[in-house]
Amino acid sequence: MAMSVGGSGEEKPITDINTTPLVDVMLVLLIIFLIAVPVVLQTVELELPKVAFEPTTTKPENVSLSIMADDAGNCEVYWNMTKVNSTDLLNRAVAKLEADIKRVGGIENMTPEDLPEVHIRGDINTPYRCIGGTIYTMQRAGFPKVGFISEPEPGQGTVRL
């Protein structure tokens, strides 16, 4: 092992730390991170809606459902003010959609504006399985438009961003 002792009249060894290997390692790590970060941050480009709160226009043909869970965790679904089970919900939904199609003179006369919507009001403590099951039932009945009704924060007006 060799040691530099200096060239001028002093016979003291050089005690400074050689920082070249440290700088080399840091540069290699920097290059690795510069290459790896863009790979990790790849996302699907989406344009999300910029609406904070939009008032709902309710048409008489729309279906209003309220969903909550009782103390035992069982799902309770209300069609307007009438409590229904999943079979009754499907039967009522199919009958409602068939009546609306018959009212406009057949499926060929139906426009997107004529289609009734399903408006769901879900209690904040309702498990997802209750709301998801209701959405599935209404889509199975043939309703293409299912939306949620929410309550804005107190003092928050309608704001379009």
C-alpha positions, 0 to 999 in steps of 0.5 A, spaced: 500 500 500 503 506 497 502 513 501 503 520 498 508 524 503 508 530 499 514 533 495 516 539 499 520 539 505 514 537 510 514 529 511 507 529 513 502 524 510 496 527 506 490 526 510 484 528 505 479 523 503 479 522 496 472 524 494 472 521 486 469 514 488 463 518 492 462 523 486 462 517 481 457 513 485 452 519 486 453 520 478 451 513 477 445 513 482 443 520 479 443 517 472 439 511 474 433 515 477 433 520 471 431 514 467 427 510 472 422 516 474 419 517 468 417 509 467 414 509 474 410 516 473 406 513 466 399 514 467 393 514 462 391 521 460 384 523 462 380 529 462 376 529 468 370 534 469 371 540 472 364 541 475 363 542 482 356 542 483 351 541 478 343 542 479 339 536 477 333 537 472 328 532 475 323 529 469 317 526 472 319 520 468 325 519 472 326 514 477 328 516 484 331 510 489 333 511 496 338 506 498 341 505 506 343 499 510 339 497 516 342 496 523 344 489 521 347 491 515 341 489 510 340 493 504 334 497 504 332 500 497 326 505 496 322 506 490 320 513 491 317 512 498 316 504 497 320 499 500 322 494 495 326 488 494 331 486 489 326 482 485 321 487 486 326 492 483 327 489 477 320 487 475 318 495 477 324 497 473 322 493 467 315 495 467 317 502 467 321 502 461 316 498 457 311 503 459 315 509 457 317 505 450 310 504 449 308 511 451 312 514 445 310 509 440 316 504 440 323 503 441 324 506 434 321 513 436 325 513 442 330 519 443 336 519 448 332 525 451 326 520 452 330 515 456 328 516 463 334 516 468 335 513 475 337 518 480 340 514 486 340 517 493 345 513 497 346 514 505 353 516 507 354 509 511 351 505 506 356 499 504 358 499 496 355 492 495 348 495 496 349 501 491 353 497 486 347 491 486 342 497 485 346 499 479 347 492 476 339 491 477 337 497 474 342 496 468 340 489 467 332 492 467 335 496 461 336 503 464 342 506 461 342 513 465 344 512 472 346 518 476 347 520 484 344 525 487 348 528 493 348 534 497 353 540 497 356 543 502 353 548 506 354 555 503 357 552 497 353 555 491 353 552 484 360 553 481 362 551 474 369 551 473 
